[in-house]
Amino acid sequence: MKTAHVHATAIVLALCAVGSSWAQNAPHRDWSGFHASGFLGATHGQSDTRTVTGRLQYFVEEDAVQIARAGDNKLGRSNASGGLALGWDKQLDQLLVGVEASANSLSFDKEKARGEVYDTVPGTSFTIRQSVRASWMSALRLRLGWAQGNWLAYVSGGVARTNLKLNVTLTDNAFDGYSQSSKSESVTGPTLGFGGEYALDSKWSIRGDYHVTRFGSVNAVSDVTSTNNSGGTLLHKADLTVHGAFVGLNYRFR
């Protein structure tokens, strides 16, 4: 895990501990109503990418094994992130139920190139270059919490969305083999997390959140061109998992 992500997670966990010693004697707060939040933190994204052969033709079975090996990669990156959230809560005694919509920057942009020397054509080689990008994510989450004094702790779950871009290029110097694919697609996936808030007064509170989201995958197919005109295809796939840790300021409308 990258350093920025670890630090942001530690901040969230620390915030979840702040105020717990005062919660028993703190005055009762009503968390019901609409709220708006701004938050800052960090995200860590990881994409599992894969490139394999489809129709062989240009390739033989030995080549397919090498391409599958070079095309199986994990692309990871951590970035600072910020966003906004709007929500509504209803407090029933100490139990809280609510819904919240959020959007934050993602800035995931990672590229990797791997290649091997062809076993079937000694002295020649191929290179596979894969890149995955996602610049934002949005989410709609249900919240279930427990309120005590100035303190609110909750778990959350829902669905998130982003636009995932996959680019893959294969080149070789055997017969000038070339294949290129570019695919951009909106993908969704489940998101789960937990968090806490500490009331500063009847309207303002500080909050911390951690969530993990597993988005769906983008799939693409590309043709292979070469000087021997034998044809063939490659199959590509990439998904994205995002961990996010944030601290922020929340305003509750009264």
C-alpha positions in Angstrom: 0.0 0.0 0.0 1.4 3.4 -0.9 2.4 5.8 1.9 -0.2 8.5 1.1 -3.0 5.9 1.4 -1.7 4.5 4.7 -1.5 8.0 6.2 -5.0 8.9 5.1 -6.4 5.6 6.5 -4.6 6.3 9.8 -6.3 9.8 9.9 -9.7 8.2 9.4 -9.1 5.6 12.2 -7.8 8.3 14.5 -10.9 10.5 13.8 -13.1 7.5 14.7 -11.4 7.4 18.1 -11.7 11.1 18.8 -14.5 12.1 21.2 -15.3 8.5 22.2 -14.3 9.3 25.8 -16.7 12.2 25.9 -19.6 10.5 24.3 -21.2 9.2 27.5 -21.6 12.7 29.0 -22.0 14.7 25.9 -25.5 16.3 25.2 -27.8 14.5 22.8 -27.5 15.6 19.1 -30.1 15.1 16.5 -28.5 13.9 13.3 -31.7 14.0 11.2 -32.1 16.0 8.1 -30.2 17.0 5.0 -26.4 17.5 5.0 -23.6 18.6 2.7 -19.9 17.7 3.0 -16.6 18.6 1.5 -13.7 16.1 2.0 -10.0 15.6 1.2 -7.9 12.4 1.4 -6.3 9.8 -0.8 -7.2 6.9 -3.1 -5.3 3.8 -4.0 -6.4 2.2 -7.3 -5.4 -1.2 -8.7 -6.2 -2.5 -12.1 -5.8 -6.2 -13.1 -5.1 -6.1 -16.9 -4.9 -9.1 -19.2 -4.1 -9.6 -22.9 -4.4 -13.0 -24.6 -4.7 -14.3 -28.1 -8.0 -14.8 -29.8 -7.8 -16.2 -33.3 -4.2 -17.4 -33.6 -3.3 -17.3 -37.4 -0.4 -14.9 -37.0 0.6 -16.6 -33.7 1.2 -20.2 -32.8 0.4 -21.9 -29.5 3.8 -21.3 -28.1 3.4 -17.6 -28.9 0.0 -17.6 -27.2 1.5 -18.8 -23.9 4.2 -16.1 -24.0 1.7 -13.3 -24.8 -0.7 -14.4 -22.0 2.3 -14.3 -19.6 3.5 -10.8 -20.6 -0.1 -9.5 -20.8 -1.1 -10.5 -17.2 -0.3 -7.4 -15.1 -1.3 -5.4 -12.0 -1.2 -1.6 -12.3 -1.4 0.3 -9.0 -1.3 4.0 -8.1 -2.1 6.3 -5.2 -3.2 9.9 -5.5 -4.5 12.7 -3.4 -8.3 13.2 -3.8 -11.1 15.5 -2.9 -14.9 15.6 -3.4 -18.4 16.6 -2.2 -21.3 14.7 -0.8 -25.0 15.4 -0.2 -27.2 13.3 1.9 -30.3 12.8 4.1 -30.5 11.0 7.5 -33.2 10.0 9.9 -32.4 9.3 13.5 -34.7 6.8 15.4 -33.6 7.0 19.0 -29.9 6.1 18.7 -30.2 4.3 15.4 -29.6 6.3 12.2 -30.5 5.4 8.6 -29.7 7.5 5.6 -28.6 7.9 2.1 -25.7 9.8 0.6 -24.5 10.7 -2.9 -20.9 11.6 -3.4 -18.4 12.4 -6.2 -14.6 12.7 -5.9 -11.5 12.9 -8.1 -9.6 9.7 -8.9 -6.7 10.6 -11.1 -5.8 7.0 -11.8 -3.4 6.9 -14.8 -1.0 4.0 -15.0 0.9 2.3 -17.9 3.1 -0.8 -18.1 5.0 -2.4 -20.9 6.3 -6.0 -21.0 7.7 -8.2 -23.7 9.6 -11.4 -24.4 11.8 -12.9 -27.1 9.8 -15.2 -29.3 10.7 -18.9 -28.7 9.4 -19.8 -32.1 11.4 -17.1 -34.0 14.8 -16.7 -32.2 16.2 -13.2 -32.3 12.8 -11.5 -32.5 10.6 -10.2 -29.8 7.3 -8.6 -29.0 6.2 -5.8 -26.6 2.7 -5.3 -25.0 2.0 -1.9 -23.7 -1.1 -1.5 -21.5 -2.5 1.7 -19.9 -5.6 2.2 -17.7 -7.2 5.6 -16.8 -10.0 6.8 -14.6 -10.3 10.5 -13.6 -13.4 10.5 -11.3 -15.9 8.3 -9.4 -19.4 8.9 -8.0 -21.3 6.8 -5.6 -24.7 6.4 -4.0 -24.6 4.8 -0.5 -27.0 3.8 2.2 -25.8 4.5 5.8 -26.6 2.7 9.0 -25.3 4.3 12.1 -25.4 4.5 15.9 -25.5 7.9 17.6 -24.4 8.7 21.1 -23.8 12.2 22.4 -21.8 14.1 20.0 -20.5 11.0 18.2 -21.9 9.1 15.2 -20.4 5.9 13.8 -21.8 4.2 10.7 -21.3 1.6 8.0 -22.2 2.3 4.4 -22.8 0.3 1.2 -24.1 1.0 -2.3 -23.0 1.3 -5.9 -20.4 3.4 -7.5 -19.6 4.5 -11.1 -16.6 5.7 -13.1 -15.4 5.9 -16.7 -12.6 3.4 -17.3 -10.3 3.8 -20.3 -8.1 0.9 -21.6 -5.4 1.2 -24.2 -3.3 -1.7 -25.4 -0.7 -1.9 -28.1 1.3 -4.9 -29.3 4.3 -4.6 -31.6 7.0 -7.1 -32.7 9.9 -7.3 -35.1 9.2 -10.8 -36.4 6.9 -9.7 -39.3 6.2 -6.2 -38.1 3.2 -7.4 -36.1 1.0 -4.7 -34.8 -2.3 -4.6 -32.8 -3.9 -1.6 -31.1 -7.0 -1.3 -29.0 -8.6 1.7 -27.3 -11.8 1.3 -25.3 -13.6 3.8 -23.0 -16.7 2.6 -21.0 -18.7 3.6 -18.0 -18.5 0.8 -15.4 -20.3 0.3 -12.0 -19.6 -1.8 -9.0 -20.3 -2.4 -5.3 -18.9 -0.1 -2.7 -18.6 -0.7 1.1 -17.1 1.3 3.9 -17.4 2.8 7.4 -17.0 6.2 9.0 -17.7 8.5 11.8 -18.7 12.1 12.7 -18.1 14.3 15.7 -20.5 17.2 16.2 -18.9 20.6 16.8 -22.3 22.2 17.3 -25.9 21.7 16.1 -24.9 22.2 12.4 -21.2 21.5 11.9 -19.4 18.3 12.4 -16.0 16.8 11.3 -16.1 13.4 9.6 -13.9 10.6 8.4 -14.6 7.8 5.9 -13.0 4.8 4.4 -14.4 2.8 1.5 -13.4 0.1 -1.0 -15.0 -0.1 -4.4 -14.7 -2.9 -7.0 -15.7 -1.7 -10.4 -16.7 -3.9 -13.4 -14.3 -4.6 -16.3 -13.7 -3.2 -19.8 -13.3 -5.8 -22.6 -11.9 -5.1 -26.0 -10.8 -7.0 -29.2 -8.1 -5.9 -31.6 -6.9 -7.2 -35.0 -3.3 -8.1 -35.7 -1.7 -6.8 -38.9 1.7 -7.9 -40.3 3.8 -8.0 -43.4 2.8 -11.7 -44.0 -0.9 -10.8 -43.9 -1.8 -13.8 -41.7 -4.3 -11.9 -39.5 -5.4 -12.9 -36.0 -6.9 -11.2 -33.0 -6.0 -10.3 -29.4 -8.4 -10.1 -26.4 -8.0 -7.4 -23.7 -9.5 -6.9 -20.3 -9.1 -4.5 -17.4 -10.9 -3.9 -14.1 -10.4 -1.4 -11.3 -10.5 -1.6 -7.5 -10.3 1.6 -5.4 -9.6 2.2 -1.7 -10.4 5.6 -0.4 -9.7 7.4 2.9 -11.0 10.9 3.6 -11.5 13.5 6.3 -13.9 16.4 5.9 -16.3 19.0 7.2 -20.1 18.4 7.3 -22.9 21.0 7.4 -26.4 19.9 8.5 -29.3 22.0 7.4 -31.7 23.1 10.1 
